[in-house]
C-alpha cells in the first residue's frame, strides 16, 4: 500500500506559469517568481498566475485546461 503524503496548500507551488518551450507554450508550477541571476528566465515566461490555495494541489493538465496558454506570435 502506497503511503499518502499529507501536504498543506502552503507547501505547494504557488504559481502556474506558461513558459516558452521548444514546441510552443509549456505549463509549469513554480514555488516562487524569482527570475534568477540577471533575470535570465524573464524572456522565457509568457504568462503567470498566483494560484489560490484550493488550486495549488491540482495537476498541470487540469490547470492547463482551466487556464489556456497565451497566444504567441511565432514570426
Biotite code that builds the C-alpha atoms (Angstrom):
import biotite.structure as struc

atoms = struc.array([
    struc.Atom([0.000, 0.000, 0.000], chain_id="A", res_id=1, res_name="UNK", atom_name="CA", element="C"),
    struc.Atom([1.393, 3.366, -1.036], chain_id="A", res_id=2, res_name="UNK", atom_name="CA", element="C"),
    struc.Atom([1.865, 5.988, 1.601], chain_id="A", res_id=3, res_name="UNK", atom_name="CA", element="C"),
    struc.Atom([-0.005, 9.219, 1.112], chain_id="A", res_id=4, res_name="UNK", atom_name="CA", element="C"),
    struc.Atom([1.932, 12.312, 1.977], chain_id="A", res_id=5, res_name="UNK", atom_name="CA", element="C"),
    struc.Atom([-0.225, 14.912, 3.681], chain_id="A", res_id=6, res_name="UNK", atom_name="CA", element="C"),
    struc.Atom([0.616, 18.329, 2.337], chain_id="A", res_id=7, res_name="UNK", atom_name="CA", element="C"),
    struc.Atom([-0.598, 21.739, 3.233], chain_id="A", res_id=8, res_name="UNK", atom_name="CA", element="C"),
    struc.Atom([-1.532, 24.051, 0.348], chain_id="A", res_id=9, res_name="UNK", atom_name="CA", element="C"),
    struc.Atom([1.072, 26.499, 1.677], chain_id="A", res_id=10, res_name="UNK", atom_name="CA", element="C"),
    struc.Atom([3.790, 23.887, 0.946], chain_id="A", res_id=11, res_name="UNK", atom_name="CA", element="C"),
    struc.Atom([2.793, 23.513, -2.724], chain_id="A", res_id=12, res_name="UNK", atom_name="CA", element="C"),
    struc.Atom([3.931, 25.618, -5.704], chain_id="A", res_id=13, res_name="UNK", atom_name="CA", element="C"),
    struc.Atom([2.164, 28.987, -5.676], chain_id="A", res_id=14, res_name="UNK", atom_name="CA", element="C"),
    struc.Atom([2.371, 29.964, -9.331], chain_id="A", res_id=15, res_name="UNK", atom_name="CA", element="C"),
    struc.Atom([1.072, 28.484, -12.558], chain_id="A", res_id=16, res_name="UNK", atom_name="CA", element="C"),
    struc.Atom([3.408, 29.618, -15.326], chain_id="A", res_id=17, res_name="UNK", atom_name="CA", element="C"),
    struc.Atom([3.374, 29.327, -19.105], chain_id="A", res_id=18, res_name="UNK", atom_name="CA", element="C"),
    struc.Atom([6.945, 29.309, -20.446], chain_id="A", res_id=19, res_name="UNK", atom_name="CA", element="C"),
    struc.Atom([8.330, 29.350, -23.967], chain_id="A", res_id=20, res_name="UNK", atom_name="CA", element="C"),
    struc.Atom([9.101, 25.717, -24.824], chain_id="A", res_id=21, res_name="UNK", atom_name="CA", element="C"),
    struc.Atom([10.729, 24.150, -27.864], chain_id="A", res_id=22, res_name="UNK", atom_name="CA", element="C"),
    struc.Atom([7.345, 23.345, -29.430], chain_id="A", res_id=23, res_name="UNK", atom_name="CA", element="C"),
    struc.Atom([5.271, 26.205, -28.048], chain_id="A", res_id=24, res_name="UNK", atom_name="CA", element="C"),
    struc.Atom([3.972, 27.242, -24.616], chain_id="A", res_id=25, res_name="UNK", atom_name="CA", element="C"),
    struc.Atom([4.579, 24.740, -21.790], chain_id="A", res_id=26, res_name="UNK", atom_name="CA", element="C"),
    struc.Atom([2.819, 24.788, -18.406], chain_id="A", res_id=27, res_name="UNK", atom_name="CA", element="C"),
    struc.Atom([4.842, 24.678, -15.187], chain_id="A", res_id=28, res_name="UNK", atom_name="CA", element="C"),
    struc.Atom([4.263, 25.173, -11.461], chain_id="A", res_id=29, res_name="UNK", atom_name="CA", element="C"),
    struc.Atom([6.750, 27.351, -9.571], chain_id="A", res_id=30, res_name="UNK", atom_name="CA", element="C"),
    struc.Atom([7.145, 27.947, -5.862], chain_id="A", res_id=31, res_name="UNK", atom_name="CA", element="C"),
    struc.Atom([8.499, 31.487, -6.331], chain_id="A", res_id=32, res_name="UNK", atom_name="CA", element="C"),
    struc.Atom([8.705, 34.072, -9.075], chain_id="A", res_id=33, res_name="UNK", atom_name="CA", element="C"),
    struc.Atom([12.385, 34.814, -8.592], chain_id="A", res_id=34, res_name="UNK", atom_name="CA", element="C"),
    struc.Atom([13.803, 35.198, -12.064], chain_id="A", res_id=35, res_name="UNK", atom_name="CA", element="C"),
    struc.Atom([17.343, 34.132, -11.271], chain_id="A", res_id=36, res_name="UNK", atom_name="CA", element="C"),
    struc.Atom([20.641, 35.905, -11.632], chain_id="A", res_id=37, res_name="UNK", atom_name="CA", element="C"),
    struc.Atom([20.454, 38.653, -14.222], chain_id="A", res_id=38, res_name="UNK", atom_name="CA", element="C"),
    struc.Atom([16.784, 37.857, -14.952], chain_id="A", res_id=39, res_name="UNK", atom_name="CA", element="C"),
    struc.Atom([17.791, 35.144, -17.461], chain_id="A", res_id=40, res_name="UNK", atom_name="CA", element="C"),
    struc.Atom([14.398, 33.404, -17.083], chain_id="A", res_id=41, res_name="UNK", atom_name="CA", element="C"),
    struc.Atom([12.295, 36.506, -17.754], chain_id="A", res_id=42, res_name="UNK", atom_name="CA", element="C"),
    struc.Atom([12.221, 36.190, -21.600], chain_id="A", res_id=43, res_name="UNK", atom_name="CA", element="C"),
    struc.Atom([11.028, 32.580, -21.230], chain_id="A", res_id=44, res_name="UNK", atom_name="CA", element="C"),
    struc.Atom([7.944, 33.466, -19.170], chain_id="A", res_id=45, res_name="UNK", atom_name="CA", element="C"),
    struc.Atom([4.875, 34.057, -21.337], chain_id="A", res_id=46, res_name="UNK", atom_name="CA", element="C"),
    struc.Atom([2.263, 34.379, -18.567], chain_id="A", res_id=47, res_name="UNK", atom_name="CA", element="C"),
    struc.Atom([1.861, 33.568, -14.883], chain_id="A", res_id=48, res_name="UNK", atom_name="CA", element="C"),
    struc.Atom([-0.861, 33.420, -12.282], chain_id="A", res_id=49, res_name="UNK", atom_name="CA", element="C"),
    struc.Atom([-0.678, 33.168, -8.495], chain_id="A", res_id=50, res_name="UNK", atom_name="CA", element="C"),
    struc.Atom([-2.887, 30.213, -7.632], chain_id="A", res_id=51, res_name="UNK", atom_name="CA", element="C"),
    struc.Atom([-5.474, 30.330, -4.856], chain_id="A", res_id=52, res_name="UNK", atom_name="CA", element="C"),
    struc.Atom([-4.738, 27.793, -2.107], chain_id="A", res_id=53, res_name="UNK", atom_name="CA", element="C"),
    struc.Atom([-7.500, 25.419, -3.240], chain_id="A", res_id=54, res_name="UNK", atom_name="CA", element="C"),
    struc.Atom([-5.995, 25.159, -6.769], chain_id="A", res_id=55, res_name="UNK", atom_name="CA", element="C"),
    struc.Atom([-2.371, 24.537, -5.736], chain_id="A", res_id=56, res_name="UNK", atom_name="CA", element="C"),
    struc.Atom([-2.761, 20.727, -5.448], chain_id="A", res_id=57, res_name="UNK", atom_name="CA", element="C"),
    struc.Atom([-4.250, 20.447, -8.960], chain_id="A", res_id=58, res_name="UNK", atom_name="CA", element="C"),
    struc.Atom([-2.223, 18.739, -11.696], chain_id="A", res_id=59, res_name="UNK", atom_name="CA", element="C"),
    struc.Atom([-0.625, 20.624, -14.569], chain_id="A", res_id=60, res_name="UNK", atom_name="CA", element="C"),
    struc.Atom([-3.085, 19.124, -17.049], chain_id="A", res_id=61, res_name="UNK", atom_name="CA", element="C"),
    struc.Atom([-6.083, 20.366, -15.065], chain_id="A", res_id=62, res_name="UNK", atom_name="CA", element="C"),
    struc.Atom([-4.566, 23.827, -14.676], chain_id="A", res_id=63, res_name="UNK", atom_name="CA", element="C"),
    struc.Atom([-3.655, 23.965, -18.385], chain_id="A", res_id=64, res_name="UNK", atom_name="CA", element="C"),
    struc.Atom([-7.280, 23.272, -19.313], chain_id="A", res_id=65, res_name="UNK", atom_name="CA", element="C"),
    struc.Atom([-8.532, 25.826, -16.803], chain_id="A", res_id=66, res_name="UNK", atom_name="CA", element="C"),
    struc.Atom([-6.015, 28.499, -17.860], chain_id="A", res_id=67, res_name="UNK", atom_name="CA", element="C"),
    struc.Atom([-5.214, 28.033, -21.577], chain_id="A", res_id=68, res_name="UNK", atom_name="CA", element="C"),
    struc.Atom([-1.836, 29.122, -22.993], chain_id="A", res_id=69, res_name="UNK", atom_name="CA", element="C"),
    struc.Atom([-1.369, 32.686, -24.189], chain_id="A", res_id=70, res_name="UNK", atom_name="CA", element="C"),
    struc.Atom([-1.299, 33.384, -27.894], chain_id="A", res_id=71, res_name="UNK", atom_name="CA", element="C"),
    struc.Atom([2.286, 33.508, -29.089], chain_id="A", res_id=72, res_name="UNK", atom_name="CA", element="C"),
    struc.Atom([3.498, 35.111, -32.303], chain_id="A", res_id=73, res_name="UNK", atom_name="CA", element="C"),
    struc.Atom([5.898, 32.635, -33.925], chain_id="A", res_id=74, res_name="UNK", atom_name="CA", element="C"),
    struc.Atom([7.302, 35.041, -36.508], chain_id="A", res_id=75, res_name="UNK", atom_name="CA", element="C"),
])
